C-alpha cells in the first residue's frame, strides 16, 4: 500500500527470506523505468487449487466460535426480464482532502430488476477517469460492492476488487451473471478507493468513477439462486502472534437452500505491507486454504503477470509480482467448485487459514530481525508497513 504522505523510494536490498535463503527485495515504487529485479524463489508448496482430503482428527482452530447462518430465501422465477442497463456511478469523484472532506467511500441507492426476473447475462462495466488536475499518483486498493446492514452493523459483499494504476485511468468489464441474486431489487452500492489525495494535492486529485450493469433477459446457462456471504471484506494482520488469523476470520456454518445444485466458493484475497521478514505481505508468496466440510482447497497467492496484464502507460513499478494483485488491474477471484462437499438443505462449514508465519521485524518483536529493507522494527508508513491481508468470500449457489 502507498504511504499517506511522501512517495516511498526504496533501494535494492538483500534480505533473508522466510525459508532462510538470501533473495533480492523488490526495488522502490518510483523506479518505473528500470527492469524489475529477480523475485524471491518460491518455497516448496502443494499444487495450487489442489483438493486435499481431510486428515484424521482434523478440526477448526480451537477457542473460536463458529458463526452460523440460516438458509437464504430463494425467489421463484417468473419470466425473462427486459434488457436493461443500470447505472450506478457516473463521473463520481472519489478523493480525500481532510476529515471534513472525505469521499474515499461513496454509497448510492440503486434499483435492479426484481429477483423473479431471469437474465441470461449480467455484465459490469467499470471505468476510472482522471480529474482535470490529474489522477492519484499511487496504486490504491479499491472495490465495488453491495452494502449489507444487520442492525447497527454494516458490511460489504464485494462484486469486484481492483487496484488503481499509477496516474492514469483504467477500464474493466466483468461477467457478474452469477451474482444476480445479490444484484436484485433495491440495493446500496459502494465504491471505495483507499486514496489519500484530492483537489489541491500535488500528487493528484483522486479519481472519477463510472460503473454500470448491462442485463440481457433470458434463461442463464446456470441459474444462480443465492449469493451467501461467508466473510465480507475483512482486513487482518499477518505474522503477529498476538493477533491470530483465526480470531479475525472465524469459521462459518451456512445452511444451503433446499434447491441447491452446483455450489462455488468465490474469494478475493490480496496481501499488503512491506519491509517485513520476507517482505510480507505484498511481496511474499504464501499458501492460502479453505476447508469445506473438512476437504481442503489450497492456492498459492502470487500474481506474476503484472507486466502484461496491468494498464499500459502508467508510471510506477507496476510490473513487479505481488500477493494476488497488480497495480492497474482487477483482482482475479479465486473460484472453486465445492459441490461435492455441499448438500442441499444442509449446513456447510467453511474454515480459512494462511501459511504459518511470524514477522520478527515488528515493533514488539522480542528480537528485531529480518527487516527486508534494512529499516528498524518500528513501522514508518513508508519503507516499513504492517503486513496484512484483505479477504472476502461468498458461496454462489446454482439451481439443480
Residue pairs with C-beta under 8 A, 6 or more apart in sequence:
1 140
1 141
1 194
1 272
1 273
1 282
1 385
2 8
2 29
2 138
2 139
2 140
2 196
3 381
3 382
3 385
4 196
4 381
5 381
6 382
7 29
7 30
7 137
7 138
7 203
8 28
8 29
8 30
8 382
8 383
9 28
9 29
9 30
10 25
10 26
10 27
10 28
10 29
10 373
10 383
11 27
11 28
11 373
12 24
12 25
12 27
12 37
13 24
13 25
13 372
13 373
13 374
14 22
14 23
14 24
14 25
15 22
15 23
15 24
15 25
15 278
15 279
15 370
15 371
15 372
15 373
16 22
16 277
16 278
16 369
16 370
17 23
17 40
17 41
17 43
17 278
18 43
18 277
18 278
18 280
18 284
18 357
19 43
21 40
21 41
23 38
23 40
23 41
24 37
24 38
24 39
24 40
25 37
25 279
25 283
25 372
25 373
26 36
26 37
26 39
26 274
26 279
26 283
26 317
26 320
27 34
27 36
27 37
27 317
27 320
28 317
29 138
29 139
29 316
29 317
30 316
30 317
31 317
32 166
32 315
32 316
32 317
32 318
36 307
36 317
36 319
36 320
37 320
39 304
39 320
39 321
40 278
40 279
40 283
40 284
40 285
42 285
42 300
42 302
43 285
45 285
45 287
45 298
45 300
46 52
46 287
46 298
47 298
48 298
48 299
48 300
49 297
49 298
49 299
49 336
50 296
50 297
50 298
51 295
51 296
51 297
52 295
52 296
52 297
52 298
53 294
53 295
53 296
54 291
54 294
54 295
54 296
58 291
58 294
60 66
60 246
60 251
60 291
60 349
60 351
61 244
61 246
61 251
61 351
61 353
64 246
64 247
64 250
64 251
65 250
66 250
66 251
66 252
66 253
66 349
67 250
67 251
67 252
67 253
68 252
68 253
68 254
68 255
68 347
69 228
69 252
69 253
69 254
69 255
70 255
71 226
71 254
71 255
71 256
71 257
71 258
71 345
72 181
72 226
72 228
72 257
74 225
74 226
74 257
74 258
74 259
75 114
75 115
75 116
75 181
75 184
75 225
76 116
77 116
77 117
77 118
77 223
78 116
78 117
79 116
79 117
79 118
80 117
80 118
80 119
80 120
80 217
80 218
80 219
81 113
81 117
81 118
81 119
81 215
81 217
82 113
82 217
83 215
83 216
83 217
84 113
84 214
84 215
85 212
85 213
85 214
85 215
86 110
86 111
86 112
86 183
86 212
86 213
86 215
87 211
87 212
88 108
88 110
88 144
88 189
88 211
88 212
88 213
89 106
89 108
89 189
89 191
89 209
89 210
89 211
90 210
90 212
91 129
91 208
91 209
91 210
92 106
92 108
92 191
92 208
92 209
92 210
93 103
93 131
93 206
93 207
93 208
93 209
94 103
94 104
94 106
94 191
94 193
94 195
94 206
94 207
94 208
94 209
95 103
95 104
95 131
95 195
95 197
95 198
95 199
95 205
95 206
95 207
96 102
96 103
96 104
96 195
96 196
96 197
96 198
96 206
97 198
97 199
97 200
97 201
101 198
103 198
103 206
104 192
104 193
104 194
104 195
105 190
105 191
105 192
106 190
106 191
106 192
106 209
107 147
107 188
107 189
107 190
108 188
108 189
109 186
109 187
109 188
110 186
110 187
110 188
110 189
111 185
111 186
112 183
112 184
112 185
112 186
112 187
112 213
112 215
113 119
113 184
113 215
114 184
114 185
115 180
115 181
115 184
115 185
117 217
118 217
118 218
118 219
118 220
118 223
119 177
119 180
119 215
119 216
119 217
119 218
119 220
120 177
120 216
120 217
120 218
120 219
120 220
120 221
121 175
121 177
121 214
121 215
121 216
121 220
122 175
122 176
122 177
122 179
122 180
122 183
122 213
122 214
122 215
122 216
123 173
123 174
123 175
123 176
123 177
123 213
123 214
123 215
124 144
124 159
124 160
124 172
124 173
124 174
124 175
124 176
124 211
124 212
124 213
125 171
125 172
125 173
125 210
125 211
125 212
125 213
125 214
126 144
126 160
126 162
126 171
126 172
126 173
126 174
126 209
126 210
126 211
127 169
127 170
127 171
127 172
127 209
127 210
127 211
128 135
128 164
128 165
128 169
128 170
128 171
128 207
128 208
128 209
129 169
129 207
129 208
129 209
129 210
130 167
130 168
130 169
130 204
130 205
130 207
130 208
131 199
131 204
131 205
131 206
131 207
131 208
132 205
133 199
133 204
133 205
134 167
134 204
134 205
135 164
135 165
135 167
135 168
135 169
135 204
135 205
135 206
135 207
136 164
136 167
136 193
136 195
136 197
136 203
136 204
136 205
136 206
136 207
137 166
137 167
137 197
137 203
137 204
137 315
137 316
138 164
138 166
138 195
138 197
138 203
138 204
138 316
139 163
139 164
139 165
139 166
139 316
139 318
139 327
139 328
140 163
140 164
140 193
140 194
140 195
141 161
141 163
141 193
141 194
141 270
141 272
141 325
141 390
142 161
142 162
142 163
142 164
142 191
142 192
142 193
142 194
143 156
143 158
143 159
143 160
143 161
143 162
143 190
143 191
143 192
143 233
144 158
144 159
144 160
144 162
144 189
144 190
144 191
144 211
145 156
145 157
145 158
145 159
145 160
145 189
145 190
145 192
145 233
146 156
146 157
146 159
146 182
146 183
146 187
146 188
146 189
146 190
147 154
147 155
147 156
147 187
147 188
147 189
147 190
148 154
148 155
148 156
148 157
148 229
148 232
155 229
155 232
155 233
156 190
156 192
156 232
156 233
156 392
157 182
157 227
157 229
157 232
157 392
157 394
158 232
158 233
158 268
158 392
159 174
159 176
159 179
159 182
159 183
160 172
160 174
160 176
160 330
160 331
161 268
161 270
161 325
161 330
161 331
161 390
161 392
162 170
162 172
162 329
162 330
162 331
163 270
163 325
163 326
163 327
163 328
163 329
163 330
163 331
164 170
164 193
164 195
164 207
164 327
164 328
165 310
165 311
165 314
165 316
165 318
165 327
165 328
166 314
166 315
166 316
166 318
166 327
166 328
167 204
167 314
167 315
167 316
168 311
168 313
168 314
168 315
168 328
169 311
170 311
170 328
172 330
174 330
176 183
176 213
177 220
177 224
178 222
178 224
178 227
178 264
178 266
178 396
178 398
179 224
179 227
179 396
180 220
180 224
181 224
181 225
181 226
181 227
182 227
183 213
189 211
191 209
191 211
193 206
193 207
193 209
195 206
195 207
197 203
197 204
197 205
197 206
198 205
198 206
199 205
199 206
222 262
222 398
222 399
223 398
223 399
224 396
224 397
224 398
224 399
225 257
225 259
225 260
225 397
225 398
225 399
226 256
226 257
226 260
226 395
226 396
226 397
227 394
227 395
227 396
227 397
228 254
228 256
228 394
228 395
228 397
229 392
229 393
229 394
230 252
230 254
230 265
230 350
230 393
230 394
230 395
231 249
231 252
231 352
231 391
231 392
231 393
232 392
233 390
233 391
233 392
234 248
234 249
234 390
234 391
234 392
235 388
235 389
235 390
236 243
236 245
236 248
236 249
236 388
236 389
236 391
237 243
237 248
237 386
237 387
237 388
238 245
238 271
238 273
238 280
238 281
238 354
238 357
238 359
238 387
238 388
238 389
239 276
239 277
239 280
239 281
239 357
239 358
239 359
239 362
239 387
240 358
240 359
240 362
241 358
242 364
245 352
245 353
245 354
246 353
249 352
249 391
251 349
251 350
251 351
251 352
252 349
252 350
253 347
253 348
253 349
253 350
254 347
254 348
254 350
254 395
255 345
255 346
255 347
255 348
256 263
256 342
256 343
256 344
256 345
256 346
256 347
256 348
256 395
256 397
257 344
257 345
257 397
258 344
258 345
259 344
259 399
259 400
260 342
260 343
260 344
260 345
260 397
260 398
260 399
260 400
261 339
261 344
261 397
261 398
261 399
261 400
262 337
262 339
262 397
262 398
263 337
263 338
263 339
263 342
263 348
263 395
263 396
263 397
263 398
264 335
264 336
264 337
264 338
264 339
264 395
264 396
264 398
265 290
265 292
265 297
265 334
265 335
265 336
265 338
265 350
265 393
265 394
265 395
265 396
266 333
266 334
266 335
266 393
266 394
266 395
266 396
267 290
267 333
267 334
267 335
267 391
267 392
267 393
267 394
268 331
268 333
268 334
268 390
268 391
268 392
268 393
269 288
269 301
269 324
269 334
269 389
269 390
269 391
270 301
270 322
270 323
270 324
270 325
270 331
270 389
270 390
271 280
271 281
271 282
271 284
271 286
271 301
271 322
271 323
271 324
271 387
271 388
271 389
272 281
272 282
272 323
272 385
272 387
272 388
272 389
272 390
273 280
273 281
273 282
273 385
273 386
273 387
273 388
274 280
274 282
274 283
274 372
274 373
274 383
274 384
274 385
274 387
275 361
275 371
275 372
275 373
275 375
275 383
275 384
275 385
276 359
276 361
276 362
276 370
276 371
276 372
276 384
276 387
277 357
277 358
277 359
277 360
277 361
277 369
277 370
277 371
277 372
278 284
278 357
278 370
278 372
279 372
279 373
280 286
280 323
280 357
280 359
280 387
281 323
281 387
281 388
281 389
282 322
282 323
282 387
283 320
283 321
283 322
283 323
283 372
284 323
285 300
285 301
285 302
285 323
286 300
286 301
286 323
286 354
286 355
286 357
287 298
287 299
287 300
287 301
287 354
287 355
288 298
288 299
288 300
288 301
288 352
288 353
288 354
288 355
289 296
289 297
289 298
289 299
289 352
289 353
289 354
290 296
290 297
290 336
290 350
290 351
290 352
290 393
291 297
291 350
291 351
291 352
291 353
292 338
292 341
292 342
292 348
292 349
292 350
293 341
293 342
293 348
293 349
294 341
295 338
295 340
295 341
297 336
297 338
299 334
301 323
301 324
302 321
302 322
302 323
302 324
303 321
303 322
303 323
303 324
303 325
303 326
303 332
304 321
305 326
306 318
306 319
306 320
306 321
306 322
306 326
306 327
306 329
307 318
307 319
309 326
309 329
310 318
310 319
310 326
310 327
310 328
310 329
311 318
311 327
311 328
311 329
314 327
314 328
316 327
317 327
318 326
318 327
318 328
323 389
324 331
325 331
338 348
338 395
341 348
342 348
344 400
348 395
350 393
350 395
352 391
352 393
354 389
359 365
359 370
359 387
360 367
360 368
360 369
360 370
361 368
361 369
361 370
361 371
361 372
361 375
361 377
361 384
362 377
362 379
362 386
363 377
363 378
363 379
365 377
368 376
368 377
371 377
371 384
373 383
373 384
375 383
375 384
376 384
377 384
378 384
379 385
379 386
